[in-house]
Amino acid sequence: MFTPQDVKHILSSGLLSFPITDFDAHGDFRPDTYRNRLEWLSSYGASALFAAGGTGEFFSLTPEDYTQVVRVAVESCHGRVPILAGAGGPTRMAIHYAQEAERLGAHGILLLPHYLTEASQDGLIEHVAAVCASVKFGVVVYNRDRCQLTANSLLKLADRCPNLIGFKDGVGDIEPMVTIRRKLGDRLTYLGGLPTAEVYAAAYKALGVPVYSSAVFNFIPKTAIEFYDAVRLDDFAVQRRLIDDFFLPYLAIRNKKPGYAVSIVKAGAAISGYSAGPVRAPLTELLPEEVAQLAALIGKLGPQ
């Protein structure tokens, strides 16, 4: 078992895996290929695995899907790496998902934003605190969209919630990020969480946030690890080469349509021989010419 402090320590270094979720042609969860995917990815040495997260299409899973996805993740990894599950939506739904993940043997959650409505900082504090109080394992809050916490709000939460262990930033606003990092210090572990986080990795490392989530790890794990090591070692030549040769052309495809941040990862997995099936609506698939462009980019990287 991993305690919240164990998970906090593990999340402070290494590359984080956010696996896609496997669906069949009808859009139903496919546990056999999902299990194979996790076993393949875990062999590359990611520090932790986040099941049913944003890249895993948490937003389109039913509660029944969620239980199956988290159960397979926990069973597949056999305690080798911590399993954190996505949890989100309205407060009571987020509590339901958090408690279900804990029941299934996960070691923490990534608390995704609540649904739709705006909220004050006081409201966000109560939302996060209620979820933290509902479970014993570690909680990492995802700063994104409707849930953007200030440094002062996080200080209050850190005092109230001993199992709040991490802060993942998906906004990319430098001034508040610096303020949070300086005011909270080592009370939390900090994760870079912008889509295609590799592009921001060196800048975030300079802010004191050396760890990030890699979506491309789903289909080019060798290259993802190579890039992470280049950031860790300040190897700017390798960083520049991979950004120029892969990541910038990749972003040009990803940015063509909203929602492609997940769709392009599933397309990459299919190209690499580890198809996870289609995305669920409201996401859409890449067009054939875009798949061909992505395949050419992947092909230049060599065997993974």
Backbone as a ProteinNet text record, in pm:
[ID]
protein_1_A
[PRIMARY]
MFTPQDVKHILSSGLLSFPITDFDAHGDFRPDTYRNRLEWLSSYGASALFAAGGTGEFFSLTPEDYTQVVRVAVESCHGRVPILAGAGGPTRMAIHYAQEAERLGAHGILLLPHYLTEASQDGLIEHVAAVCASVKFGVVVYNRDRCQLTANSLLKLADRCPNLIGFKDGVGDIEPMVTIRRKLGDRLTYLGGLPTAEVYAAAYKALGVPVYSSAVFNFIPKTAIEFYDAVRLDDFAVQRRLIDDFFLPYLAIRNKKPGYAVSIVKAGAAISGYSAGPVRAPLTELLPEEVAQLAALIGKLGPQ
[TERTIARY]
83	0	86.6	38.6	106.3	26.1	89	23.7	17.2	-66	-65.5	72.4	152.2	286.2	378.1	358.1	433.7	402.8	274.6	233.8	287.5	280	334.9	482	557.9	701.8	725	647.6	666.1	633.1	529.7	489.6	587.5	683.1	775.7	887.5	894.7	996.1	944.9	1005.4	967.3	857	829.3	726.6	596.8	484.2	354.8	277.5	215.3	141	-8.4	-71	-215.7	-275.7	-301.5	-343	-481	-494.1	-624.3	-709.4	-839.7	-932.5	-977.5	-973.8	-1006.6	-1157.3	-1205.5	-1344.8	-1349.1	-1456.3	-1473.2	-1544.4	-1578.5	-1638.9	-1772.7	-1838.1	-1967.1	-1950	-1824.8	-1799.8	-1807.4	-1810.1	-1814.6	-1673.2	-1654.9	-1522.9	-1472.4	-1343.9	-1279.7	-1168.6	-1197.1	-1099	-975.1	-987.2	-871.3	-760.3	-794.6	-690.8	-642.9	-731.5	-688.8	-584.9	-607.9	-511.7	-377.1	-382.3	-258.6	-185.5	-261.7	-201.8	-126.1	-189.3	-126.1	0.8	-3.4	115.3	228.1	194	295	355.1	270.4	320.4	397.7	354.7	422.9	565.8	596.7	733.6	833	784.9	873.7	910.2	858.6	906	844.4	717.9	651.5	636.8	639.9	635.1	498.5	392.4	256.4	164.9	51.5	-45.1	-177.2	-231.8	-358.2	-465.5	-550.4	-656.1	-780.3	-851.6	-976.4	-956.3	-845.3	-820.9	-876	-828	-876.3	-843.5	-718.9	-681.1	-755.8	-796.1	-874.5	-1023.9	-1065.4	-1205.1	-1296.7	-1248.5	-1333.2	-1468.8	-1468.7	-1589.8	-1695.2	-1659.4	-1757.4	-1786.8	-1728.9	-1750.2	-1876.4	-1950.5	-2059	-1999	-2075.1	-2023.7	-1983.5	-2057.7	-2022.9	-1890.5	-1872.5	-1744.2	-1630	-1652	-1548.9	-1501.7	-1596.9	-1561.2	-1476.2	-1514.4	-1439.3	-1298.7	-1287.4	-1157.2	-1061.5	-1108	-1020.5	-985.9	-1083.8	-1056.5	-948.5	-959	-858.9	-721.9	-718.3	-590.4	-525	-603	-548.7	-500.5	-581.5	-544.1	-421.9	-410.3	-301.6	-166.9	-166.1	-37.5	11.2	-73	-30.6	57.3	27.9	104.7	241.9	275	408.3	423.7	318.3	319.3	188.7	186.6	59.9	-40.1	-165.3	-275.1	-358	-367.3	-457.2	-567.5	-689.1	-803.3	-854.3	-913.2	-980.8	-1107.6	-1145.4	-1273.6	-1313.9	-1441.3	-1481	-1630.7	-1674	-1815.2	-1864	-1995.8	-2052.4	-1997.4	-1998.4	-1930.4	-1971.8	-2100.7	-2144	-2105.9	-2102.9	-2056.2	-1906	-1832.2	-1687.5	-1657.4	-1735.2	-1718.9	-1748.6	-1854.4	-1888	-1771.1	-1717	-1606.3	-1482.7	-1454.8	-1338.7	-1351.8	-1468.6	-1489.3	-1487.8	-1538.3	-1534.2	-1390	-1310.4	-1169.2	-1097.1	-1125.9	-1063.7	-1107.8	-1235.1	-1286.2	-1219.1	-1189.7	-1130.1	-980.5	-919.7	-778.3	-685.6	-740	-653.4	-583.4	-478.6	-396.7	-417.1	-511	-539.1	-626.2	-662.5	-739.4	-676.6	-702	-680.4	-817.9	-838.3	-968.9	-986.3	-1065.4	-1092	-1194.1	-1207.3	-1298.4	-1443.5	-1516.8	-1660.2	-1728.1	-1854.4	-1923.7	-1991.4	-1964.2	-2039.2	-2039.4	-2090	-2119.2	-1994.2	-1999.2	-1891.9	-1898.5	-1785.8	-1783.1	-1681.7	-1709.8	-1615.4	-1502.7	-1397.9	-1289.4	-1340.9	-1431.3	-1488.1	-1559.7	-1632.6	-1703.4	-1608.5	-1501.9	-1403.5	-1335.2	-1304.4	-1242.4	-1333.4	-1461.8	-1554.4	-1569.3	-1568.2	-1577.6	-1458.6	-1338.2	-1218.2	-1210.3	-1241.5	-1234.5	-1332.7	-1451.5	-1550.9	-1502.9	-1441.2	-1389.7	-1274.7	-1183.3	-1070.9	-1120.5	-1221.1	-1271.4	-1343.3	-1383.7	-1462.3	-1376.2	-1243.7	-1153.3	-1029.5	-953.3	-829.8	-706.7	-718.1	-599.2	-569.7	-462.7	-415.7	-501.6	-510	-586	-492.8	-492.1	-421.7	-528.5	-527.2	-628.3	-578.4	-668.1	-632.4	-682	-589.8	-619.8	-648.1	-777.8	-811.6	-957.3	-986	-1122.6	-1197.7	-1304.6	-1388.6	-1325.8	-1221.5	-1158.5	-1016.1	-1004.6	-873.1	-854.4	-767.6	-747.2	-632.4	-648.3	-540.7	-447.3	-332.8	-238.4	-301.9	-376.9	-440.4	-544.2	-616.7	-713.5	-643	-533.3	-458.3	-397.9	-355.4	-303.3	-412.2	-534.3	-645.3	-674.4	-672.9	-698.8	-587.5	-463.8	-351.6	-363.7	-415.5	-436.6	-550.5	-656.8	-775.7	-765.6	-685.9	-691.2	-552.9	-519.8	-387.5	-361.7	-468.9	-449.2	-450.1	-454.7	-431	-281	-236	-91.5	-34.4	-119.8	-62.7	-148	-82.3	-143.6	-95.9	-190.4	-158.6	-210.9	-123.8	-164.2	-193.2	-314.8	-352	-388.6	-341.9	-375.5	-258	-140.6	-21.8	-2.4	-65.8	-47.7	69.8	178.7	305.7	299.9	244.5	247.7	178.6	54.4	-5.8	65.7	123.3	195.5	319	391.3	507.7	464.2	355.3	305.5	268.9	197.8	159	282	376.3	496.2	575.5	585.4	663.3	589.1	458.6	383.9	360.4	333.8	304	429.9	538.5	663.8	649.8	704.7	704.3	579	480.5	356.8	287.5	298.4	238.5	346.1	311.3	392.5	324.1	400.7	348.4	370.2	265.4	269.4	231.4	304.6	265.5	156.1	46.1	-66.9	-129.7	-55.2	-109	-107.2	-201.7	-198.6	-66.1	-13.9	119.2	219.8	231.9	309.2	457.5	505.4	647.5	688.6	598.9	632.2	660.6	600.3	614.6	709.8	765.1	835.3	955.6	1038.3	1157.8	1120.5	1018	974.5	919.9	843.1	788.4	897.9	995.9	1107.1	1174.7	1191.1	1252.5	1168.4	1037.4	949	951.8	1022.9	1023.8	920.4	878.3	780.4	841.9	923.1	995.9	918.5	799.2	723	601.9	569.3	454.5	389.5	267.6	194.7	215.7	243.9	273.3	164.6	86.2	-14.5	49.4	157.9	221.4	287.9	308.8	359.7	272.1	145.6	53.5	94.4	172.1	203.5	349.9	425.8	570.4	642.6	628.6	683.6	834.7	905.6	1051.9	1090	1024.3	1052.7	1009.3	896.2	849.7	952	1007.8	1109.9	1237.9	1272.6	1391.4	1377.3	1258.6	1238.1	1240.4	1175.8	1177	1319.5	1399.9	1539.7	1617.1	1585.3	1652.5	1617.8	1493	1453.2	1521.3	1520.6	1580.7	1729.1	1797.7	1942.3	1980.4	1882.3	1906.5	1979.6	1940.7	1997	1912	1949.7	1867.6	1876.4	1984	1996	1889.6	1872.1	1769.8	1630.8	1610.1	1479.4	1445.7	1539.9	1513.9	1486.3	1564	1544.5	1404.7	1361.6	1231.7	1116.5	1134.8	1030.4	1015.2	1127.6	1121.3	1071.8	1124	1095.2	962.2	916.8	791.7	686.1	717.3	611.2	544.4	619.5	553.4	466.7	514.1	424.1	304.4	326.3	217.9	112.1	157.7	63.9	-15.6	48	-21.9	-142.5	-130.2	-244.1	-343.1	-292.3	-378.8	-467	-414.5	-486.5	-589.5	-606.5	-701.3	-846.3	-876.3	-1014.2	-1014.8	-1113.7	-1129.4	-1151.3	-1090.4	-1106.2	-1002.6	-923.7	-821.7	-709.6	-700.3	-594.7	-605.8	-727.6	-748.2	-752.7	-823.2	-839	-705.2	-611.3	-482.8	-400.9	-421.1	-350.3	-404.1	-536	-592.3	-549.4	-540.4	-492.6	-347.6	-265.7	-126	-112.5	-196.1	-191.7	-225.7	-323.7	-359.2	-244.4	-180.1	-66.3	47.3	66.7	176.6	144.1	25.3	-10.5	-80.3	-125.9	-194.9	-328.1	-411.6	-537.2	-623.1	-681.2	-775.4	-917.2	-938.9	-1071.3	-1105.5	-1231.5	-1272.5	-1284	-1289.4	-1328.2	-1480	-1529.9	-1673.9	-1714.8	-1836.6	-1891.7	-1895.3	-1869	-1868.4	-1734	-1633.1	-1507	-1523.8	-1435.9	-1439.8	-1303.7	-1303.9	-1179.9	-1101.9	-971.5	-890.1	-936	-920.5	-948.8	-838.1	-866.5	-765.9	-634	-639.9	-515.9	-437.4	-509.2	-441.4	-375.8	-442.1	-381.8	-254	-258.1	-139.2	-24.7	-55.3	48.1	108.5	23	71.1	156.4	114.4	191.5	330.8	340.7	471.6	560.1	503.2	580.9	630.5	542	577.7	684.8	669.9	765.2	906.7	923.5	1056.7	1127.4	1050.7	1107.9	1174.9	1140.2	1199.3	1120	1165.7	1093.9	1079.1	963.1	935.3	936
-120.1	0	125.4	227.3	355.6	454.6	515.2	618.3	747.6	845.1	973.2	1036.3	1026.1	1083.7	1004.6	872.9	792.6	840.1	858.2	900.4	1039.6	1128.2	1263.2	1256.5	1174.2	1161.4	1104.3	1002.7	939.7	1037.4	1118.8	1214	1330.3	1342	1455.6	1436.6	1320.4	1298.1	1194.1	1191.2	1092.3	1140.1	1058.1	1089.4	1020.9	1087.8	1036.4	985.6	869.4	807.2	831.3	884.6	908.2	828	697.5	612.2	646.2	628.8	638.1	518.4	529.1	422.4	350.7	217.6	136.1	118.6	144.3	118.9	30.2	-49.1	-127.9	-44.5	-106.9	-33.5	28.7	-25.5	29	133	158.8	256.7	201.7	68.5	7.1	-21.9	-14.2	-37.3	-176.9	-184	-308.5	-342.4	-420	-440.8	-518.6	-611.3	-694.2	-611.4	-527.1	-446.4	-334.3	-287.8	-186.8	-246.3	-369.4	-436.4	-452.8	-494.2	-508.8	-376.1	-269.1	-136.1	-96.1	-118	-80.7	-161.1	-289.4	-372.3	-327.5	-287.8	-237.7	-107.4	-13.6	116.7	107.8	21.1	12.8	-37.1	-103.7	-154.1	-42	78.5	190.7	273.8	236.2	297	430.2	454.8	576.4	571.7	687.9	694.3	657.8	697.7	671.7	665.8	601.4	584.5	647.5	733	802.4	742.7	658.5	592.3	679.7	673.5	749.5	897.6	951	1094.6	1164.6	1285.8	1359.8	1290.2	1243.3	1169.2	1037.1	984.6	861.9	883.4	1003.9	1038	1020.1	1061.5	1056.7	1120.5	1230.4	1309.4	1233.5	1121.3	1046.1	908.9	877	746.2	746.6	635.9	615.8	569.9	579.4	525.9	378.2	301	159.6	145.1	226	226.2	258.3	359.8	407.9	295.6	223.3	112.9	9.7	-24.1	-123.4	-73.9	51	105.6	107.3	157.9	167.3	28.2	-63.2	-199	-266.1	-254.9	-316.9	-254	-122.8	-55	-104.9	-115.4	-161.3	-305.6	-390.6	-531.3	-548.9	-468.3	-484.7	-445	-344.8	-291.9	-357.2	-433.2	-518.8	-445.7	-320.6	-248.1	-203.3	-220.9	-181.5	-30.4	38.3	185	233.6	352.6	406.1	427	396.9	422.4	537	644.3	754.1	757.4	777.4	779.7	922.3	950.5	1077.8	1079.8	1196.1	1214.8	1359.6	1382.3	1519.7	1534.6	1648.7	1679.6	1746.9	1759.4	1822	1755.5	1827.9	1782.4	1642.1	1614.3	1481.9	1372.2	1404.7	1305.9	1283.8	1392	1378.8	1293.4	1312.8	1230.1	1084	1059.3	921.7	857.2	927.7	870.7	850.3	946.7	934	813.2	796.2	683	550.1	549.2	427.1	391.3	490.8	464.3	408.9	465.5	415.6	272.6	243.6	108.5	6.9	47.4	-43.1	-62.7	13.6	-6.1	93.5	200.8	306.5	377.5	452.5	515.5	666.3	717.1	859.8	897.5	1025.2	1076.8	1204.9	1229.4	1360.3	1425.9	1529.5	1594.3	1691	1649.5	1728.6	1837.7	1938.8	2050.2	2006.1	2081.6	2060.8	2100.4	2071.7	2086.7	2222.4	2289.8	2401.6	2532.5	2532.1	2659	2728.9	2862.4	2939.7	2922.3	2948.4	2937.7	3035.7	3088.5	3176.2	3093.2	3162.6	3091.4	3020.1	3081.8	3015.3	2886.4	2892.9	2774.3	2664.7	2703.9	2604.9	2538.8	2618.8	2563.5	2457.7	2488.2	2392.6	2267.2	2284.2	2169.5	2075.9	2130.6	2047.6	1986.7	2065.4	2016.1	1901.6	1910.9	1804.3	1674.2	1682.5	1561.6	1503.1	1587.4	1540	1471.3	1529.2	1474	1340.8	1310.5	1189.4	1064.1	1082.1	969.1	983.9	875.4	877.5	887.6	848.7	849.7	989.7	1001	1130.7	1193	1325.8	1401.4	1501.9	1500.4	1600.9	1684.1	1813.9	1899.1	1950.1	1947.4	1988.5	2130.9	2224.3	2366.1	2392.5	2401.2	2412.6	2454.7	2528.7	2564.5	2629.3	2565.9	2625.2	2621.9	2543.2	2528.8	2583.6	2714.2	2778	2840.2	2777.5	2816.5	2915.3	3009.8	3103.7	3044.5	3109.1	3064.5	3070	3175	3186.2	3076.6	3040.9	2931.8	2799.5	2777.2	2653.3	2646.6	2761.1	2763.1	2720.1	2768.5	2728.7	2580	2530.7	2388.7	2302.2	2348.4	2272.4	2258.3	2359.7	2352.9	2258.3	2258.6	2178.6	2033.5	2007	1876	1811.2	1729.8	1667.8	1574.2	1521.2	1430.6	1502.6	1635.9	1711.5	1714.3	1640.9	1620.9	1687.4	1728.7	1777.9	1880.6	1952.1	2058.2	2040.7	2016.2	2002.2	2123.9	2193.1	2316.7	2293.9	2327.3	2319.1	2453.2	2561.5	2696.9	2762.1	2756.9	2812.7	2961.3	3016.1	3156.8	3165.1	3227.5	3217.8	3286.2	3405.5	3478.7	3403.2	3357.3	3281.4	3150.5	3088.7	2963.5	2986.5	3094.1	3128	3157.2	3231.5	3265.1	3138.8	3047.9	2922.3	2842.7	2831.8	2750.5	2810.4	2941.9	3005	3001	3023.4	3028.4	2890.4	2790.7	2656.3	2573.7	2608.2	2536.9	2387.6	2310.1	2165.2	2101.3	2183.1	2125	2038.7	2076.9	2001.3	1956.2	1857.6	1828.5	1892.9	1934.8	2017.5	1947.4	1946.1	1877.8	1973.4	1968	2041.5	1964.4	2032.4	1960.7	2024.4	2110.2	2165.6	2058.5	2061.8	1964.9	1971.3	1852.8	1839.3	1914.6	1867.1	1936.4	1947.6	1865.3	1871.2	2010.1	2077.9	2209.9	2310.5	2288.9	2381.7	2329	2210	2139.7	2216.4	2270.7	2342	2467.3	2538.8	2659.7	2623.9	2517.8	2476.8	2427	2360	2318	2439.5	2546	2668	2728.6	2700.9	2750.4	2661.4	2549.1	2454	2344.8	2320	2215	2121.7	2025.1	1942.3	1823.7	1796.5	1677.1	1718.3	1636.3	1668.1	1539.9	1554	1441.1	1438.7	1320.3	1306.3	1225.4	1289.9	1217.5	1134.3	1184.8	1111.4	983.7	969.7	844.7	727.3	753.6	649	581.5	649	588.6	601.6	689.2	696	699.5	593.2	596.8	614.8	555.3	570.4	716.4	782.4	923.8	1010.9	977.8	1054.4	1049.4	931.9	917.7	991.6	982.9	1054.6	1204.4	1257	1400.7	1436.2	1354.9	1381.8	1382.6	1286.7	1282.4	1405.3	1451.8	1572	1693.9	1703.5	1813.6	1799	1679	1653.4	1688.1	1658.4	1678.8	1811.2	1894.3	2021.5	2000.4	1895	1867.5	1941.9	2065.9	2151.3	2112.3	2047.2	2004.1	1898.8	1801.8	1699.2	1761.2	1849.6	1915.4	1990.2	2068.6	2146.9	2055.1	1947.6	1855.6	1794.1	1745.5	1680	1780	1899.5	2001.2	2040.4	2060	2100.8	1988.4	1865.4	1755.1	1686.8	1691.7	1620.8	1710.4	1773.7	1835.4	1953.8	2039.6	2152.5	2106	2015	1962.8	1887.2	1817.8	1747.5	1847.5	1958.5	2061.2	2121.6	2132.1	2188.4	2101.7	1971	1881	1889.7	1880.8	1879.8	2003.5	2117.6	2244.7	2271.2	2177.9	2201.3	2199.5	2121.8	2114.1	2102.1	2163	2139.6	1991.1	1941.5	1800.8	1708.7	1760.4	1676.9	1637.9	1704.4	1668.9	1523.4	1469.9	1327.5	1246.5	1296.3	1222.3	1190	1283.9	1261.7	1155.8	1145.6	1042.7	904.8	893	764.8	729.1	827.8	801.7	754.6	818.2	777.3	635.7	598	461.9	360.1	391.4	300	286.5	397	393.7	309.2	316.6	244.7	98.1	53	-86.7	-119.7	-17.9	-38	37.4	4.8	77.2	68.1	181.2	186.5	209.1	191.9	212.8	359.7	389.8	528.7	611.7	743	833.3	833.9	872.7	887.4	1031.3	1047.9	1182.4	1253.3	1383.8	1477.4	1491.8	1409	1416.1	1356.7	1396.1	1346.3	1292.3	1202.2	1140	1233.8	1212.7	1283.8	1245.6	1337.4	1308.8	1219.5	1143.5	1052.5	1121.3	1240.8	1309.9	1351.9	1381	1415.3	1292.6	1178.2	1053.1	1022.9	1046.9	1023.1	1116	1240.5	1333.9	1289.1	1242.6	1195.4	1070.3	980.5	857.8	890.5	989.7	1029.2	1082.9	1160.4	1213.1	1100.6	1006.4	895.2	808.8	788.5	704	757.4	888.7	948	925.8	890.6	872.5	737.7	642.7	509.5	421.7	297	200.2	251.7	220.7	260.1	137.5
0	0	0	-68.6	-70.7	14.4	112.6	192.2	110.4	152.3	81.5	72.6	177.1	172.3	80	72.5	-24.3	-166.4	-193.1	-327.4	-357.5	-260.5	-279.6	-317.2	-246.6	-274.4	-413.8	-450.8	-582.1	-694.3	-674.5	-778.2	-794.1	-706	-711.5	-812.9	-876.8	-979.6	-1077.9	-1193.9	-1294.3	-1386	-1487	-1585.6	-1545.6	-1566.1	-1525.6	-1646.8	-1631.4	-1739.8	-1723.7	-1828.3	-1830.5	-1945.3	-1923.1	-2035.2	-2089.3	-2219.7	-2284.3	-2242	-2261.1	-2225.9	-2352.7	-2349.6	-2467.1	-2483.1	-2604.6	-2639.9	-2764.1	-2775.6	-2897	-3003	-3114	-3225.9	-3189.5	-3086	-3041.8	-2930.9	-2891.2	-2786.7	-2646.4	-2632.3	-2499.6	-2449.6	-2317.6	-2257.6	-2292.4	-2324.7	-2367.3	-2267	-2163.6	-2056.8	-2098.6	-2193.6	-2228.1	-2291.7	-2387.7	-2451.3	-2358.8	-2271	-2172.7	-2078.8	-2035.9	-1948.7	-2020.4	-2147	-2224.1	-2237.9	-2255.1	-2269.7	-2142.6	-2028.9	-1902.9	-1878.6	-1911.2	-1892.6	-1985.7	-2108.2	-2202	-2151.1	-2112.4	-2069.3	-1938.4	-1847.3	-1717.8	-1731.3	-1841.1	-1860.1	-1888.6	-1917.6	-1948.4	-1825.3	-1709.7	-1586.2	-1549	-1586.3	-1539.3	-1387.5	-1324.2	-1177.9	-1122.6	-1191.8	-1145.4	-1266.1	-1247.2	-1354.7	-1312.9	-1399.5	-1372.8	-1463.6	-1405.5	-1481.7	-1486.6	-1598.8	-1615.5	-1589.9	-1637.2	-1628.7	-1751.5	-1775.7	-1891.9	-2022.2	-2037.1	-2157.3	-2165.4	-2050.3	-2046	-2061.7	-2100.9	-2130.1	-2008.4	-1891.1	-1771.9	-1796.2	-1868.5	-1892.1	-1970.6	-2034.8	-2113.3	-2054.3	-1937.6	-1876.4	-1790.8	-1793.8	-1699.5	-1566.1	-1457.4	-1330.9	-1341	-1420.7	-1437.8	-1513.1	-1618	-1690	-1594.2	-1513.2	-1422.2	-1330.4	-1274.4	-1185.5	-1258.6	-1380	-1456.4	-1488.8	-1532.2	-1571	-1452.6	-1339.3	-1222.5	-1170.2	-1170.7	-1123	-1208.1	-1339.6	-1426.9	-1404.6	-1387.2	-1363.5	-1235.5	-1129	-1001.4	-1012.4	-1075.9	-1089.2	-1178.4	-1282.2	-1378.1	-1321.3	-1236.8	-1190.1	-1061.2	-992.1	-880.2	-779.2	-751.3	-651.5	-696.4	-825.2	-873.2	-879.4	-918.5	-922.1	-861.8	-803.6	-752.5	-866.5	-837	-929.8	-874.1	-951.2	-916.3	-1020.8	-976.1	-1066.3	-1081.5	-1195.6	-1212.4	-1128.6	-1082.1	-1013.1	-1035.1	-1059.9	-1087	-1097	-1147.6	-1156.3	-1029.2	-1013	-893.5	-766.8	-658.8	-537.6	-496.3	-492.6	-447.7	-546.8	-674.6	-772.5	-758.2	-737.7	-718.5	-595.4	-488.5	-369.1	-401.9	-477.6	-516.5	-590.9	-689.1	-766.4	-678.4	-591.7	-504.2	-412.8	-354	-263.6	-338.3	-459.7	-540	-575.6	-612.7	-642.9	-520.5	-403.2	-280.9	-251.7	-269.6	-246.4	-337.3	-460.1	-558.7	-539.1	-449.8	-420.9	-485.8	-545.8	-599	-483.3	-516	-412.9	-404.8	-483.2	-480.4	-597.6	-602.5	-715.6	-767.9	-894.5	-955.2	-959.6	-880.3	-870.4	-987	-1084	-1203.1	-1171.9	-1259.1	-1230	-1213.5	-1133.6	-1119.9	-1250.6	-1262.6	-1389.6	-1406.1	-1515.8	-1573	-1494.6	-1372.5	-1307.9	-1255.9	-1256.4	-1195	-1043.3	-977	-831.2	-775.9	-658.2	-589.3	-530.7	-484.6	-417.8	-293.3	-219.1	-101.6	-141.4	-251.3	-298.7	-343.8	-412	-456.4	-337.2	-236.2	-115.2	-53.4	-41.3	20.2	-65.7	-196.3	-288.3	-268.8	-276.7	-263.3	-124.3	-22.1	115.7	138.6	80.9	97.9	35.7	-81.7	-145.5	-63.4	-19.1	62.1	189.3	253.2	379	360.2	237.7	212.2	196.8	185.5	162.1	249.8	257.1	335	246.4	119.7	34.4	-19.3	-99	-143.8	-252.7	-250.3	-349.1	-416	-549	-629.4	-698.3	-678.8	-739.6	-874.2	-973.6	-1110	-1130.5	-1143.5	-1161	-1308.1	-1342.3	-1484.1	-1499.6	-1603.9	-1640.3	-1523.6	-1475.3	-1371.5	-1233.1	-1216.9	-1084.6	-1090.5	-1063.6	-1060.4	-922	-844.6	-705.2	-691.2	-601.1	-571.9	-467.5	-449.1	-346.5	-208.6	-177.8	-46.7	-25	-129.5	-117.7	-91.7	-160.5	-139.9	-0.2	52.8	189.8	289.2	269.5	356.5	342.6	220.8	198.3	257.2	245	299.9	450.6	516.5	661.5	697.8	617.3	649.3	605.1	502.5	436.1	432.3	531.9	533.8	415.9	356.7	242.7	108.3	108.1	-15.2	-38	-138.8	-155.5	-279.5	-374.3	-498.8	-569.8	-659.6	-739.2	-882.1	-971.4	-1113.7	-1187.6	-1257.9	-1323.8	-1471.2	-1512.2	-1652.2	-1711.2	-1646.2	-1690.8	-1763.3	-1701.4	-1764.7	-1741.9	-1639.2	-1604.1	-1506.7	-1549.3	-1476.7	-1340.1	-1332	-1205	-1091.3	-1108.1	-998.1	-970.8	-1073.9	-1051.9	-966.1	-993.6	-911.3	-767.5	-751.8	-618.1	-540.6	-606.4	-541.5	-501.6	-590.7	-563	-447.6	-440.8	-334.4	-200.7	-202.4	-76.7	-16.5	-100	-49.4	-26.3	-94.6	-75.3	-92.7	0.5	-10	48.8	86.8	140.7	36.4	-91.7	-200.8	-297.7	-379	-495.9	-615.9	-716.1	-824.8	-958.6	-1040.1	-1168.2	-1280.3	-1389.5	-1509.2	-1580.9	-1614.7	-1671.3	-1792.4	-1862.2	-1986.6	-2096	-2189.5	-2298.7	-2374.6	-2409.3	-2469	-2382.6	-2260.5	-2156.7	-2189.6	-2280.8	-2316.8	-2365.4	-2434	-2489.3	-2377.4	-2260.4	-2148.2	-2041.3	-2062.1	-1954.5	-1901.4	-1989.1	-1943.4	-1865.3	-1910.5	-1839.8	-1701.9	-1694.4	-1564.7	-1471.4	-1524.8	-1440	-1377.7	-1453	-1400	-1287.1	-1287.8	-1181.8	-1057.7	-1066.6	-956	-971.1	-1095.9	-1125.6	-1230.3	-1187.4	-1283.4	-1338.1	-1283.9	-1321.2	-1404.7	-1504.7	-1589.3	-1639.1	-1686.5	-1743.6	-1893.5	-1946.3	-2088.5	-2157.1	-2242.5	-2319.7	-2430.2	-2491.1	-2600.8	-2553	-2420.8	-2364.9	-2407.1	-2441.3	-2484.4	-2614.1	-2698.2	-2827.6	-2868.5	-2803.9	-2828.5	-2693.1	-2613	-2477.6	-2473.3	-2567.1	-2569.4	-2590	-2684.4	-2710.6	-2593.3	-2531	-2415.1	-2301.8	-2277.8	-2173.8	-2214.3	-2342.5	-2390.8	-2367.8	-2395.1	-2376.2	-2228.2	-2145.4	-2001.7	-1948.1	-1990	-1944.8	-1991.9	-2113.1	-2163.7	-2079.6	-2036.4	-1948	-1812.6	-1760.1	-1627.9	-1627	-1737.7	-1746.2	-1812.1	-1842.9	-1912.6	-2044.5	-2114.7	-2247.1	-2350.3	-2375.2	-2460.6	-2607.6	-2647.6	-2786.7	-2818.8	-2731.5	-2753.3	-2744.9	-2649	-2638.4	-2766.5	-2817.4	-2938.9	-3057.8	-3068.1	-3181.5	-3179.9	-3064.4	-3057.5	-3067.9	-3016.1	-3030.7	-3177.2	-3245.2	-3386	-3476.3	-3453	-3544.8	-3517.2	-3391.1	-3359.6	-3296.5	-3184.7	-3105.1	-3173.8	-3241.1	-3308.3	-3425.4	-3512.4	-3615.8	-3557.1	-3446.8	-3377.1	-3329.3	-3269.9	-3224.1	-3339.9	-3455.6	-3571	-3609.2	-3591.2	-3615.2	-3500.3	-3378.1	-3259.7	-3251.6	-3292.8	-3276	-3384.9	-3477.2	-3585.1	-3538	-3433.9	-3384.5	-3233.2	-3167.4	-3023.2	-2996.1	-2889.8	-2854	-2914.1	-3007.1	-3070	-2972.9	-2857.6	-2762.7	-2719.4	-2714.8	-2685.6	-2814.7	-2914.7	-3040	-3105.2	-3099.7	-3165.3	-3090.7	-2960.5	-2884.1	-2920.2	-2933.5	-2975.1	-3117.8	-3204.5	-3339.7	-3337.4	-3252.5	-3240.4	-3189	-3093.6	-3039.9	-3148.2	-3230.7	-3339.8	-3438.9	-3471.3	-3564.3	-3507.6	-3376.7	-3312.6	-3285.3	-3324.7	-3308.5	-3178.4	-3105.3	-2978.5	-2979.2	-3076.1	-3092.4	-2967.5	-2928.3	-2817.2	-2866.6	-2996.7	-3051.1	-3066.1	-3090.3	-3117.4	-2990.2	-3009.5	-2900.4	-2891.2	-2776.9	-2760.5	-2789.3	-2839.8	-2859.1	-2723.2	-2721.4	-2833.4	-2904.9	-2869.2	-2941.9	-3081.2	-3171.7	-3309.3	-3348.5	-3446.3	-3491.9	-3584.3	-3592.1	-3690.6	-3831.2	-3924	-4063.3	-4121.1	-4227.4	-4282.9	-4317.7	-4373.8	-4409.5	-4284.9	-4175.9	-4051.5	-3988.6	-3999.7	-3952.2	-4030.5	-4160.5	-4243.4	-4202.4	-4172.6	-4127.5	-3994.3	-3903.8	-3774.1	-3790.6	-3877	-3901.1	-3952.8	-4039	-4090.8	-3978.9	-3888.3	-3775.4	-3685.3	-3654.4	-3568	-3633.8	-3763.7	-3837	-3829.9	-3825.8	-3821.2	-3688.1	-3584.3	-3451.3	-3433.3	-3518.7	-3506.8	-3411.2	-3391.9	-3308.4	-3164.8	-3107.8	-2969.4	-2876.7
[MASK]
++++++++++++++++++++++++++++++++++++++++++++++++++++++++++++++++++++++++++++++++++++++++++++++++++++++++++++++++++++++++++++++++++++++++++++++++++++++++++++++++++++++++++++++++++++++++++++++++++++++++++++++++++++++++++++++++++++++++++++++++++++++++++++++++++++++++++++++++++++++++++++++++++++++++++++++++

